Amino acid sequence: MASAVSKLINKLEYKNPKIVFSKYFVEVGVYETLMNNIPGMQVINGSEMCYKIRSVKDETELGFLRKASDMVSIGMAAAIDAIEPGMSEAEVLGYAELAMRKAGSEGSPFRMQVLTKDRQLMIHPYATGSKIENNQPIVIHLGATYRGYVSKMCRTIALGEIAEETKEIYKIMVEAQQAAIKKSIPGMHVKEVYNAAFEIISENGYGQKFIDDIGYGIGIRQSEFYPIIGKNRDFILKENMVIDMMFPTIYDQKFGGPRITDAIIVRSQPELLTKYRYDMVQK
């Protein structure tokens, strides 16, 4: 394919052509073939441009995202129903994956998470063979795909007795997420969305233990970085953007770790795609 493109560009006699790449999807071999066969080729990073073009969804795309979201909800219910002390993280995830596949999911868009307490503050953890012990919070972060479109959801459950401080942190996270979702309307600057969440986090004394980005676009990838919802980001929300909100936790070494994430459509009344109860399920 790269050789054919090179021949076509040379045949058209373009001088010093500018080639736009999306950095996550171009193989080294393709890049080398183009560079070696197109004289004067200039490379431009088009990742943000591609994400921007894809950020506003049409009704067909939104339909696919709704179906994927329904599948994630089914997977979450299956995981929470199955989880018991003594199981491994991966074993619990297996129940969720089976349920989502049976519901029509085409597969996971990322390395999904079932996380015991001591692994919840890691940057990019995923379900392993670690055994689940009783009396701890468990984070479950799932994703499904339908017709190539991705949806995601995260919830935290209480397995046995857990610290009241951890339960309170989860309630704060839910309240902050809901405040951010309410602000996710067309024309809103993402800093205002972030501030709605951060104000609640800060009021409860955790402002110094919260990160600067809380969400981003989703679509044919599980993370499409337009828009990014963050403290120092410069994006304006548009109708029918789809956002994954809100992925971080409160980074408190002793009691932190609970997470909550949902997919939403930006509208005058934001539409929640991932529908599952918000309270911390007690198992």
C-alpha positions as CSV (number, residue, x, y, z in Angstrom):
1,M,0.0,0.0,0.0
2,A,2.8,2.5,0.9
3,S,4.6,1.7,-2.4
4,A,1.4,2.3,-4.4
5,V,0.9,5.7,-2.6
6,S,4.4,6.6,-3.3
7,K,4.0,5.8,-7.0
8,L,0.8,7.8,-7.2
9,I,2.2,10.9,-5.5
10,N,5.3,10.8,-7.8
11,K,3.1,10.4,-10.9
12,L,1.1,13.4,-9.9
13,E,4.4,15.3,-9.7
14,Y,3.8,17.0,-6.3
15,K,6.8,18.9,-5.1
16,N,7.9,18.5,-1.5
17,P,4.4,17.1,-0.5
18,K,3.1,17.4,3.0
19,I,1.9,14.1,4.3
20,V,-0.3,14.0,7.4
21,F,0.1,11.1,9.8
22,S,-1.9,10.1,12.9
23,K,0.9,9.1,15.2
24,Y,-0.9,6.1,16.8
25,F,-1.7,4.2,13.5
26,V,1.3,4.4,11.2
27,E,3.7,1.5,11.1
28,V,7.4,2.2,10.8
29,G,7.6,0.2,7.6
30,V,4.9,2.4,6.0
31,Y,6.7,5.6,7.1
32,E,10.1,4.4,5.8
33,T,8.7,3.4,2.4
34,L,7.1,6.8,1.9
35,M,10.2,8.7,3.1
36,N,12.5,6.7,0.8
37,N,10.3,7.0,-2.3
38,I,8.8,10.5,-2.2
39,P,11.5,13.2,-2.7
40,G,11.2,16.2,-0.3
41,M,8.3,14.7,1.7
42,Q,7.3,16.7,4.8
43,V,5.6,15.0,7.8
44,I,2.8,16.6,9.7
45,N,1.3,15.2,12.9
46,G,-2.4,15.1,12.2
47,S,-3.6,13.3,15.3
48,E,-5.5,16.2,16.8
49,M,-7.0,17.1,13.5
50,C,-8.3,13.5,13.0
51,Y,-9.7,13.5,16.6
52,K,-11.3,16.8,16.0
53,I,-13.0,15.7,12.8
54,R,-14.3,12.6,14.6
55,S,-15.3,14.3,17.8
56,V,-18.9,15.3,16.7
57,K,-20.9,12.1,16.0
58,D,-23.9,11.7,13.6
59,E,-27.0,9.8,14.6
60,T,-25.8,6.5,13.2
61,E,-22.6,6.7,15.3
62,L,-24.6,7.7,18.4
63,G,-26.8,4.6,17.8
64,F,-23.7,2.4,17.8
65,L,-22.4,4.0,20.9
66,R,-25.7,3.5,22.7
67,K,-25.6,-0.2,21.9
68,A,-22.0,-0.5,23.1
69,S,-23.0,1.3,26.3
70,D,-25.9,-1.1,26.9
71,M,-23.4,-4.0,26.6
72,V,-21.1,-2.4,29.2
73,S,-23.9,-2.1,31.6
74,I,-24.6,-5.8,31.2
75,G,-21.0,-6.6,31.8
76,M,-20.9,-4.5,34.9
77,A,-23.9,-6.3,36.4
78,A,-22.3,-9.7,35.5
79,A,-19.0,-8.8,37.2
80,I,-20.6,-7.5,40.4
81,D,-23.0,-10.5,40.6
82,A,-20.0,-12.9,40.2
83,I,-17.4,-11.4,42.4
84,E,-16.5,-13.3,45.6
85,P,-13.5,-13.4,47.9
86,G,-10.9,-15.9,46.6
87,M,-11.5,-15.3,43.0
88,S,-8.8,-13.6,40.9
89,E,-9.2,-10.2,39.3
90,A,-9.0,-11.9,35.8
91,E,-11.6,-14.5,36.7
92,V,-14.1,-11.8,37.6
93,L,-13.3,-10.0,34.4
94,G,-14.0,-13.2,32.5
95,Y,-17.6,-13.2,33.7
96,A,-18.0,-9.6,32.5
97,E,-16.4,-10.3,29.1
98,L,-18.6,-13.3,28.5
99,A,-21.7,-11.4,29.3
100,M,-20.7,-8.5,27.0
101,R,-19.8,-10.9,24.2
102,K,-23.1,-12.7,24.5
103,A,-24.8,-9.3,24.3
104,G,-23.1,-8.5,21.0
105,S,-19.8,-6.8,22.0
106,E,-17.0,-7.1,19.4
107,G,-14.4,-7.1,22.1
108,S,-12.6,-5.0,24.6
109,P,-11.2,-1.6,23.5
110,F,-8.5,-1.6,26.2
111,R,-7.0,-3.7,29.0
112,M,-9.9,-3.8,31.4
113,Q,-9.7,-3.5,35.1
114,V,-10.8,-5.4,38.2
115,L,-8.6,-4.0,40.8
116,T,-7.9,-4.9,44.4
117,K,-7.2,-2.1,46.9
118,D,-3.5,-2.1,46.7
119,R,-3.5,-1.7,42.9
120,Q,-6.0,1.1,42.5
121,L,-3.5,4.1,42.6
122,M,-1.4,2.7,39.8
123,I,-1.4,4.7,36.6
124,H,-2.5,2.1,34.1
125,P,-3.4,-1.1,36.0
126,Y,-5.3,-4.0,34.5
127,A,-6.9,-7.3,35.8
128,T,-4.3,-9.9,36.8
129,G,-4.2,-13.2,38.6
130,S,-4.1,-11.3,41.9
131,K,-6.5,-12.9,44.4
132,I,-9.4,-10.9,45.8
133,E,-9.6,-10.8,49.6
134,N,-12.6,-9.8,51.6
135,N,-13.2,-6.5,53.3
136,Q,-11.9,-4.1,50.6
137,P,-13.1,-1.8,47.8
138,I,-12.9,-3.3,44.3
139,V,-12.7,-1.1,41.2
140,I,-14.3,-2.5,38.0
141,H,-13.6,-0.7,34.7
142,L,-15.1,-2.2,31.6
143,G,-15.4,-1.5,27.9
144,A,-17.3,-2.8,24.9
145,T,-17.4,-2.2,21.2
146,Y,-20.2,-2.3,18.6
147,R,-19.6,-1.8,14.9
148,G,-16.2,-0.5,15.9
149,Y,-17.5,2.1,18.4
150,V,-16.5,2.1,22.0
151,S,-18.2,2.7,25.3
152,K,-16.7,2.5,28.8
153,M,-17.9,2.5,32.4
154,C,-16.3,2.2,35.9
155,R,-17.8,1.5,39.3
156,T,-16.4,0.7,42.8
157,I,-18.0,-1.9,45.0
158,A,-17.6,-2.7,48.7
159,L,-16.6,-6.3,49.2
160,G,-17.3,-7.0,52.9
161,E,-16.6,-4.2,55.4
162,I,-14.5,-1.3,54.1
163,A,-13.3,2.0,55.7
164,E,-16.0,4.7,56.0
165,E,-13.4,7.2,54.7
166,T,-13.2,5.2,51.4
167,K,-17.0,5.2,51.1
168,E,-17.0,8.9,51.6
169,I,-14.4,9.4,48.9
170,Y,-16.5,7.5,46.5
171,K,-19.5,9.6,47.3
172,I,-17.4,12.8,46.7
173,M,-16.3,11.3,43.4
174,V,-19.9,10.7,42.3
175,E,-21.0,14.2,43.3
176,A,-18.1,15.7,41.5
177,Q,-18.8,13.7,38.4
178,Q,-22.4,14.6,38.3
179,A,-21.6,18.3,38.6
180,A,-19.2,18.0,35.6
181,I,-21.8,16.1,33.6
182,K,-24.4,18.9,34.2
183,K,-21.9,21.4,32.8
184,S,-21.2,19.3,29.7
185,I,-23.4,21.3,27.3
186,P,-22.8,22.8,23.8
187,G,-20.7,26.0,24.0
188,M,-19.2,25.2,27.4
189,H,-15.4,25.6,27.9
190,V,-13.9,22.5,29.2
191,K,-12.2,24.4,32.1
192,E,-15.7,25.2,33.4
193,V,-16.6,21.5,33.3
194,Y,-13.4,20.7,35.2
195,N,-13.9,23.4,37.7
196,A,-17.4,22.1,38.5
197,A,-15.9,18.8,39.6
198,F,-12.8,20.3,41.2
199,E,-14.8,22.7,43.4
200,I,-16.5,19.7,45.1
201,I,-13.2,17.8,45.5
202,S,-11.5,20.9,46.9
203,E,-14.4,21.7,49.3
204,N,-14.0,18.2,50.8
205,G,-10.3,18.7,51.4
206,Y,-8.8,16.7,48.6
207,G,-7.9,19.4,46.1
208,Q,-4.2,18.6,46.3
209,K,-4.8,14.9,45.7
210,F,-6.7,15.3,42.4
211,I,-5.3,15.4,38.9
212,D,-5.7,18.0,36.2
213,D,-7.6,16.0,33.5
214,I,-10.9,14.2,34.1
215,G,-12.3,13.1,30.8
216,Y,-11.8,12.9,27.0
217,G,-13.6,12.0,23.8
218,I,-14.4,8.5,22.8
219,G,-15.6,7.0,19.5
220,I,-13.7,4.5,17.4
221,R,-11.0,4.5,20.0
222,Q,-11.4,4.3,23.8
223,S,-9.4,7.6,24.1
224,E,-9.8,10.2,21.4
225,F,-8.0,13.3,22.7
226,Y,-10.5,15.9,21.4
227,P,-11.9,17.2,23.5
228,I,-9.9,16.7,26.7
229,I,-11.7,17.8,29.9
230,G,-9.1,19.4,32.1
231,K,-7.9,22.3,34.2
232,N,-5.5,23.6,31.6
233,R,-7.2,22.5,28.4
234,D,-8.5,24.8,25.7
235,F,-11.5,23.1,24.1
236,I,-15.1,24.2,23.6
237,L,-17.8,21.5,23.7
238,K,-20.1,20.9,20.7
239,E,-23.4,19.1,20.5
240,N,-23.1,15.4,19.9
241,M,-19.5,15.1,21.2
242,V,-19.2,11.9,23.3
243,I,-17.1,12.1,26.4
244,D,-15.8,9.6,28.9
245,M,-16.3,11.3,32.3
246,M,-14.6,11.0,34.8
247,F,-11.6,8.7,35.0
248,P,-9.3,9.8,37.9
249,T,-9.5,9.0,41.6
250,I,-8.5,10.9,44.7
251,Y,-4.8,10.0,45.3
252,D,-5.0,9.5,49.1
253,Q,-2.5,6.8,50.0
254,K,-4.6,5.3,52.8
255,F,-8.2,5.6,51.7
256,G,-8.1,6.7,48.0
257,G,-8.7,4.5,45.0
258,P,-12.4,4.5,44.3
259,R,-13.3,5.5,40.7
260,I,-16.4,6.2,38.6
261,T,-16.7,6.7,34.9
262,D,-19.6,7.1,32.5
263,A,-20.0,7.9,28.8
264,I,-22.2,10.9,27.9
265,I,-23.4,12.8,24.9
266,V,-22.9,16.6,25.0
267,R,-26.4,18.1,24.6
268,S,-28.4,20.9,26.2
269,Q,-29.5,18.2,28.6
270,P,-26.5,15.8,28.6
271,E,-27.4,12.3,27.7
272,L,-26.0,9.5,29.9
273,L,-25.1,6.5,27.8
274,T,-23.8,4.1,30.5
275,K,-26.7,3.3,32.9
276,Y,-25.9,1.6,36.1
277,R,-26.5,2.5,39.7
278,Y,-24.2,5.0,41.3
279,D,-24.2,4.0,44.9
280,M,-21.4,1.7,46.1
281,V,-22.8,-1.8,45.8
282,Q,-22.3,-3.8,49.0
283,K,-21.3,-7.4,48.5
